[in-house]
Amino acid sequence: MNDVRIDPQFDRALREVLLAQVRTSTKPQNQKRRWLLFAGALAGAGMLGGVGAAAAGLFTLPGVPTTTALSSPSTAVYSGTATADLGPVPEGATGIEVELTCLTVGKFTFPDGANVTCSSADLGTHGTWSKYVVPLGPSTHGVTIMTDPGNRWQFSGKYISQVATEWEVNAKGETYGVEVPGRGTPDLLAVIATNGKKGYAYSNQMKGTDPLSPEEAAKNLAKPQREIPVYLSDGTTQVGVFMAQG
């Protein structure tokens, strides 16, 4: 199998339209990358939350919500734990889209527990940048970032409105798109194959049906990775494979 090479233009487009990402990094890694695209929060290494590259005309993902900015970005630099106040909430707002940049080494935690951790190797790279959507509460007027005293960070946030989109249906009656919190998983789940091609894998194959045996569990053994076929949205034309965890 080939290592995935993410095209720089595609990578930049993904970064611009991430809707709910906890952490990303563009530093090269000496490992094979498997990308799963979905509309929820970050679920693990090599997975992107809320990806919608449709804005760049690269990959339209059914199920990814459309986002409308309702305010101009508010940008400031803070030190230690602080609250960035965005002012009155516009009518129709559903969340605050946050761009957080680490200016020093440290761990920076969002109100819901999601966090960004920056090392010295991250500083000066895209590894210091994260985009995240904070849902609005009844009295939300800002976002509190918790971190150790002296840790510096830049905050840029704006009120947004997100509207859910529907999954598409192919000729076989199968739904395809991204996983949506509260709605579930379509029949065909959007992924990027190991060869870099974009397509869909059957979600029931992604979940797997072979749990660890008691003997394997007792030995703390992990099942090997599995090759899952990746198709076009028709669910028939194969374009590659996706490496699923065992």
HELIX and SHEET records of a PDB file:
HELIX    1   1 PRO A    8  VAL A   17  1                                  10    
HELIX    2   2 ALA A   53  ALA A   56  5                                   4    
HELIX    3   3 HIS A  126  THR A  128  5                                   3    
HELIX    4   4 SER A  203  LYS A  207  1                                   5    
HELIX    5   5 PRO A  214  ALA A  218  1                                   5    
SHEET    1   A 5 MET A  47  GLY A  49  0                                        
SHEET    2   A 5 TRP A  35  PHE A  38  1                                        
SHEET    3   A 5 LEU A 188  ILE A 192 -1                                        
SHEET    4   A 5 THR A 175  GLY A 177  1                                        
SHEET    5   A 5 GLU A 168  VAL A 169 -1                                        
SHEET    1   B 4 MET A  47  GLY A  49  0                                        
SHEET    2   B 4 TRP A  35  PHE A  38  1                                        
SHEET    3   B 4 LEU A 188  ILE A 192 -1                                        
SHEET    4   B 4 LYS A 198  TYR A 202 -1                                        
SHEET    1   C 3 THR A  66  ALA A  69  0                                        
SHEET    2   C 3 ARG A 152  VAL A 163 -1                                        
SHEET    3   C 3 SER A  74  SER A  79 -1                                        
SHEET    1   D 4 THR A  66  ALA A  69  0                                        
SHEET    2   D 4 ARG A 152  VAL A 163 -1                                        
SHEET    3   D 4 GLY A  95  CYS A 102 -1                                        
SHEET    4   D 4 TRP A 129  PRO A 135 -1                                        
SHEET    1   E 2 ALA A  82  ASP A  85  0                                        
SHEET    2   E 2 GLY A 142  ILE A 145 -1                                        
SHEET    1   F 2 GLY A 106  THR A 109  0                                        
SHEET    2   F 2 ASN A 115  CYS A 118 -1                                        
SHEET    1   G 2 ARG A 226  TYR A 231  0                                        
SHEET    2   G 2 GLN A 238  ALA A 244 -1                                        
END                                                                             
